[in-house]
Amino acid sequence: MFRKLTAAILSVILLSPGWLGATGLTLPFALVPLLWISSSYDASRRSWRRMFGWAALTFALWNVATVWWIWNATPVGPVAATLASTFFNMIAFMLFHTVSKKGPKALAYTLLVAGWIATEYWYTVGEFSWPWLILGNGFSHEAWLVQWYEYTGVFGGSLWVLLCNILFFEAIRARRNAARWAAAADMLLVPAAVSLGIWWSWQQPAEGTAEVSVVQPNVDCYDKFNGRAEWQERNIVDLLTEVPAGAQFILLPETAVPRHYWEPGLTETRFDNEPGPFWQELADTLRSSHPQALLVTGASTNRYYAAGLQPRTAEGNPYGEGYYDDFNTAVGLDSAGHTQLHHKGKLVIGVENTPTVIFDLMQFLVIDLGGVVGQIGMGQHGTAFGHAGMRMGPAICYEGLYGDFYGDFVRRGAQFMAIISNDGWWGDTPGYKHLFTISRLRAIEHRRAIARSANTGMSGFISARGDIGETLGWEKRDLRRRAPQLRTHLLHPIRRLSGPHFRVPDTALRALLHRLPGQKEKLPRKIKPETRYELHPDPRIPLLVAAGLRSQRRDGLQAGIGAYHRVLPPHRQSPA
């Protein structure tokens, strides 16, 4: 009993450092003690129940050790996060344990890897979305170690961790088997060496820079939504006047602008014709101090829907007809008063989003379900703001945890990324620090520099290689200026097919088509390298295209050639 308890605690100790401001280098060995516990039991039901208890204890303690800080904002949060995450971790591990006692070991390990990554993927797309403890996120402090995330995404890191644990456990069991130790060492060191090679050799293409100023207002998160609106407005205007001349983009944090405003004109009421007074003041400030700048700020906005046209998140209007959504919005405002909007598409579970798996069963009992269960409006994809011939992606806080959703901004033309956040709810804890470092993984995955503005620490800059530049710490009221480098090139070809839009270089496409025997071009003769093509709605198309790319055969590509066939008309060719 004592030995098994020690092993379970050791797994917790090895799993946790990457989320607590330390290193993720313990992860390749973190599950070895738990695998040892599993190997010590037989196939009896009694043993199964005991293993279930040890696994549940390990994963629950791992969750508690890494997300305890949520308690500072809500006591329910860490309990719900621990229960949900532990449950999904248990699915994969107990499936492995069960099969390992009755079936081939190779099958059991395959199910462990496949089941674990499948549940992690579900974290990013399911109703109960909580991707915090994806294993690949544990390397956010070792950007030099995971440069190959550009090709695999964060799930490649999870796969690496799982394979390392399996091979090292088998090597320990074999003890004197040199071949197994060599296989384990190769699995650990070869990806690390490849990453180091990429890290040393990678250079940002010389495609220009953008002058960006990041502003950190340092307003108490709880005061922000409990009055003092006028003081917050004055604080913003004062900081804007301190921004150095020449700024092209000025970033304010999530929900920086107090009060609610109606779309599309950011009016105080739905029937007004002019923007609210504070939005007019912000435009006036830009005209007088920074006429060439685009101000990107968080705000709360409302959108009205006529009856019958509302989404499920909309709430009934208590003062009249129709419905409305309350959005967490990024607003781009220039000196002429023109605005661009992005609605937050990945919502914080239990705060901005109440999963409806259960509530859907009660729809016949509740009329305005969205408003009743606390769901705010949800954006559908990332958006790129255009300004001064450049395009930037305004991701909002939690969206920085989702590699594929984050990629929407890039696929829609973002040359650099901004992340605006209000993550001071948890106090001076590892929570907001890790949220900042996870942004390094997004920078590597999509090779886009990042400017991050938080309400209070951490704000700062991250290069496309994942290197951290100037930052502002906890409870600092200040601003920082830097010129992030731009990049227009899309993702690696392996990953660019995963999104709804991609760009195909003219030469590469023609080379592919010409290598297919008897294949005639199905595209116009003249295609600009940056022309955007819209994928066919059939979800099988990207897979068929990928198969054709691998095989270089006409029949492999023929079924997928429709993915290229719809060239967007000229008025839609600039990414939206």
N, C-alpha and C positions, 0 to 999 in steps of 0.2 A: 504493500500500500504506500509506504513512504517513498519508495523508489519511483512509483508511478506518479505520485503527487509532485515530486521533484522534477520529473520529466515534463509534466504538464506546465508547471511554472516556468521551466527553462524555455519551452516553446513560446510562452507569452513574452518572456524577456527578449527573445530573439526576434519576435514578430514586431515589436512595438517601436523601436528607436526611430525608424524612418518617419513616423508621424509625430514625434515629440521633439523635433529640432535637431536630431542626431543623424546617424547614418543608416542607410538601407542595406549596407554590406552584410548584415547578419541574416537577411532574408533567405539567401540560398541554402541556409542550414536550419532555418527556423522550424520546419515541420519534421525534422529528423527525430526528435524526442517523441513526438506524437505518433509517428510511424512505428517507432519501437514499441510503444504501448500497444498498438494494434497487433503487432507481430507476436506479442506475448499471450494473446488469447486464442482459444480454439473456436470452433464453429457452433458451439452451444448457444441457446437462447440467453442463458444466464450471462455468458461472456459478452454477447452482443449488447445486452443492457448495460453492463459495466463499461464497455467501450463507449457507448452512447453518453454515459455520464462524464467520462474523462474528456471526450471531444467537446461536449457542451460546456464544461468548465473552462477548457482552454480557450475556445473562441469567445465565450462571454467575457472572460477576463481580458482578452486582447481588445475587445470592443470597449470595455470600461476604461482600460488604461489609455486608450487613444482618443476617446470622445467624451471624457468626463466633463470637459469644459463647457459642453452644451448646457450643463446644469445652471450656469450663470444666467442664461437667457430663459430657460424653461425646464422645470424638473421632469416633465414628461418626455422631453426630447431625447436625452441619453438612454432612458429606459426603452422607448420605442425603437431607437436606432440599434441598440444592443440586441433586442429580441429579434428584429427583422434580419439583421446581418448574421447573427448566430444561426438562425434558422437556415439561411441559404448556404452558409459554410457547412452546416451539418449535412445537407443534402448530398453534396459531393463527397465528403469524407466518409459518411456512413455507407454510401453506395460502394465506394472503394473497399471498405472494410468487409462488407457482406460478401462481395464477389471474391475477394482475396482468400476467403476461407472455403469457398466451394468451387471456384473456377480458376482458370489460368491467371498467373500473376500479371502477365502482360496485359490481359484484358482489364484486370482491376486497376492497374496504373493508368491505362488509357481512359477508363471511366473517371478516374480522379481528375486527370488533366482536363478532359472534355467537360465534365460536370462543373468543375470549378470555374473555368473560363466562361461557360454558358451562363452560369448564375451571375458572374461579374458583368457580362454583356447585358443581362436582363436588368441589372442595376441602372444601366444607362438608358433603357427604353421602356421599362415597365412602369406600372402605376406607383409602386413603392420604390421610387428612384432614390438610391443612396449610394453613389459611386465612390465615397470617401476612401474606403478600405480596399479598393482594387489593388492587388499586390504590386502592380507596376508603378503605382503612385508613390510607393515607398522609396523610390530613388530620386525624389525631387531635389535632394541635396547633393546628388552626384551627377550633375548634367554631363560631365565628361565620360560617364560610364554607360550612358544609354543614348548615344547619338544615333544609333540605328532605329530609334523610335520614328524617325522620318519615314521609314519603310514599313514598320510593323504597327505603329501606334503603341499605346500603353499596354495593350493586351499581349504584345510581344514580351514585355517585361514580366508579366504574370506567367507566361509560358516558360520563360527562362528560369524563374524562381522555382516553379514546380518540377521541372526536369532536373535542376541541380539538386533539389532535396531528394528526389527519387534515386538518383545515381549515387549520391553520397551515402544515403542509407544502405543501398545495396553494397557499396564498397565497404562500409563498416561491418556489415554482416559477413562478407567474405573475408575480411581482415587481410589476409596475405595474398589476395588475388590482385596482382599488379595491373592487369588489364582493366579491371573495374575501377581501380583508383585513377588510372590514366584517363578513362572515359569521363569520370566525374570532374577531374581537373580540366580536361579539354572543354567540357560544357561550361565550366565557370570562367575559364581564362580566354578562350577564343573570342566570344562576343565582347568581352571587356577589351581585348586587344584591337578588335575591329573598331570599336567605339573610339578608343584612343586615337587610332589612325585617322578617323573621320574628324575628330575634334581638333587635332593638330593641323590637319591639312585644309579644313573647311574655311572658305573665305566668302564673305558677303559680296555678291555681285555689285559693281558700281552702277547703281540705277538711281542715284540721287538720295536726298534726305528730306525729312520734314521737320520743321522747327516746332517742337512741342513743349508746352509748359504744363506741368502736372500740379494741381492745387489740392492741398489737404486742409480743409476748413477746421477740423477738430471740434465738431459739435457732438455733444453727448447723444448717443443713439436713442436714449429714452426721452430726452428733452426734445429731440427733433420732431417727434410725433405727439408731443404734449404741450403745444403752445410755443411761444417765443418766435413766432413766424417772422415778425418784423426784424428782430435781432439777427436771425439767420440770413435774411435778405441783405441787411447792411454788411454783415460779415462777408458775404459773397462779393458784393460790389467793391468793398475795400480791398479784398485780395486780388480782384481783377485789375485794379489800378496799379498793383505792384508787379504784374506780369511784365517782363522785359519786352521792349519793342521788338518787332519783327516776328512775333509768334504767328504761326500758321494754324495751329490747333491748340486750344486751351481745354483742359480736361477738369471737370468737377465730378465728385463722386455720385454714386447711386442715390436717388431721392434727395439730392442736394437742394433742389428748389422746393420750398414748403408749399402747402396747400394743394388742392386738386384743380385741374383745368380740363376743359372739354376739347376734344379733337373735332375737326382738324386744325382749328385756328388758335388753340391754347387760350380759349376764352374762359371767363369766370363762370358764365352760365351757358347753357346750350344754345340760347337764342341771341347771344351777343355777336356783334360783327367785328369787334376789335380784340386783339390779344389782351390778356390781363395786364394791369399796370406794371407788374414786375417784369414781365417778358418785354414790354416796351422799354423799360429802364435798362435791361440787359442789352438790348439792341442798340440803345443810345450810347451805352458805355463802350460797346465794341466800336461804334462809329467814331467816337472821340479818341479812344486809346489804341484800338487794335482793328483798324478797318479791314485788314487782310486776313483776319483770323476766323476760324469756325469754332464756336463754343460748343462743346459736347458736355452735357450735364444730365444727371438723372432727375426724373420728375414722376409724379403720379398723375395719370391722365384718364379720362373717361371717354368711352365711345358709345353712342346711342344706336339702338337697333329697333326697327319697327317690329311689331308683333308678327311672329311667324318666321322672322329672319335671324333670330338670335341664336348664338352658339350655346352649348350646354353650360358654359361658365357664366353666362349673363344672368343678372339679377333683375327681377321685376322692379319697375320704377314706382316707388311708393307715392309719388306726387303727381302722377299722370300716366299716360299710356306708354306702351313700349317697354324696352329693356335696355340695360347698359352694362358694360364691362368696366372694371377698374384695372388699369394696366400699370405695371412697373415699366417705365419707359425711359429710353435714352433719346434725348432730343439734341439735334444738331441745329444751331442757330447762328446765322451769319449777320453781318452788320446791316444788311438790307432788310432784315426781319424774316428772311426765308427760313423755313424749318424742314428738317428731315426727322423721321421717327423710326425707332426700333423698339418693339415690344419684347420684353423678357420672355424667352421661350422655354427655359428650364427653371422651374419654380421649386422653392425650398419646401420639401414635404412637411406637412403639419403646420406650416406658417403661411405660405402663399398658395399651397395646393393641398387639398384633402382628397386622397385617393377614393375613387368611386366604385371599387370592386364590390364593396358591401352595399354602398348607398344606391347603386343601380337597382338593387333588388327592392328598394323602397320608393322608387320613383312614383309609383301610383299613390303613395301617401303624402308626397311632398310636391308642391307645385313649382316653386322657384328654387330648385335644388341647388343650383350653383351658388346663389347668395347665401342660402341656409347653411351649407357645409363649409363655407369660407374659402371658396375657390376664386382667385382673381383671374383676369383674362390672361390667356396664354398665346404668345407669338408662335408662329409656325416655322420660322427659319431665321438664320442670321441675315443681317442687312449690311450693306456697305454704304457709308456716307461719302459723297463726292464733294471735293473742294479744291480749288486752285490746281486742277489737273491731277489731283491725287485722290486715292480712295482708301478709307480706313474702316475697320470693323469695330463697332462699339459694343463689345460683349458686356453683359451685366452680371457681375458677381458669380453666382452659382453656375452660370454658363461656361465658366472657365474649367469646370470639372469634366466636361463632356467633349471628348476629342472630336467625334464625328459632327456634332452640332456646331462646335467651334469652327470646324472646317467649312461650314456653310458661308461664313463671312469671307473666307479666302476664295472659295469657288465663285462667289459673287463679286470678286474683284478687289478685295481688300489688300493693299500693299503693305500696311502695317496694322497692328491691332492696338486697340485701347480696351482696357478692362476698368470699369467703374464699379466700385464696391462700397458697401456699408456694413463692414464686418467687425465692428467694435462691440457687438452685443455680448460677446463672451468675455470681455475684459482682457487684461494683459496675460493671455494664455497661449499655448501652442496653436490654438485654432486658427487665428487670423494669420499667423506666421506660415503655417503649412499651406493655407489657401494661396498665399503669395508664391511660395516655392513651387506649387503645382503648376503655376503659370509658366515656369521654366520648361516643363514637359510639353505644354502646348506650343511654345516657341519652337522647340526642336521638331515636333511632329509636323508643323506646317511651315517652318522656316520663315517666320514673320517676327520682326521686332515688336516688343510690347511696351506700351506706356500704361502704367496703372495708377489710378487715382482712388484712394480710399478715404473715407470720412476721417479716420484716424489710423495710423500705422497698420499695414505698410503700403506706402506709395513709392513709386520709383520706376525704373526702366530695366528691361531685360532684352538682351540681344537675341538675334535669330539662332545663335549657337547655345542659348540658355545661360549666358553669363549675366550676372547681376551688376547693374551700374549704380548710379546714385539712388539712395532711398531716403525716405522719411519714416522715422520710427513712431513708437506709441506716444500719443498725446502731443504731437508736434503740429503746430499751426504754421505752415510755411508752404513754399512752392519750390519746384525744381524744374530746370530747363535742360533739354537735350535734343539732339537731332537724330532720331532713329532712322536707320537706313531703310529704303524702300525695296520691295521685291515684287515683281509682277509674275514671275514664273510660278506655275501651279505645282501641285504635289508631284511626287514621283509617280511615273505611269502606273505602278502597281496599285497605288492608293487613289489616284484621281478618278478612277472609274466608280468609286463608292458614292459619289455625290450626284445630285441632280443635274449639274452642269460641269462641263470640263472644256478645256481648250486643247486643240490638236495642232501642233506645228505642221505647217504645210509640207515641208520636206519629209518629215517622218511618216505622215499619212500617205503621201504619194509613194514613198519607198515600200511601204507595206502593201499597198494595192498593186504595185507593179511586180512584186515578188510572187503574187498569186497567179498561177497559170490560167490564162484565158479570162482573167478578171478585167472587166472594163470599169473605168472610173464612174462612180455614181454621183460625183460631186462636181460643182462648177469648176471651170479651169483655173480660175484665179481665186485663191483663198488666202486671206491674210493670216499670218501666224497666230494672231490673237483673236480671230473670229471665234465666237462662242457657239457651240452646238448644243442643242437640246436633246437629251436622251429620249428615246421612245418610251412610252409609259409602261410597256411590258417589263416587269422587274427581272425577267430572265435575260434581257438583252445584255447588260454588263457582263454576266457570266459567259454568255456566248461569244462576245467580243474578246474577252480575256482568253477563252479557249482558242480562238482564231489567232490571237497574237502569239500564243505559245506554240501552236502547231504550224503556223504559217501556211496553212492549207486553205484552199478556196472553200471547201465544204465546211470547214470549221468557222469561217467568218461569214459565210453567206447568210446564215440565219440572223447574225447580229449586225449586218451592214445597215439595217434600219436605224440603228443608234445614231448614225451620222447624217441621216437623210434630211433632217429638218433644220436647215440653216435659218437662224432667226432673222427676221427682217431688219433692215438697217436701223430703224428707230428703236430696236430692242437689243442691239448688239453690245451696247455698253452694259456691264453687269448691273443687275438691279438688286 
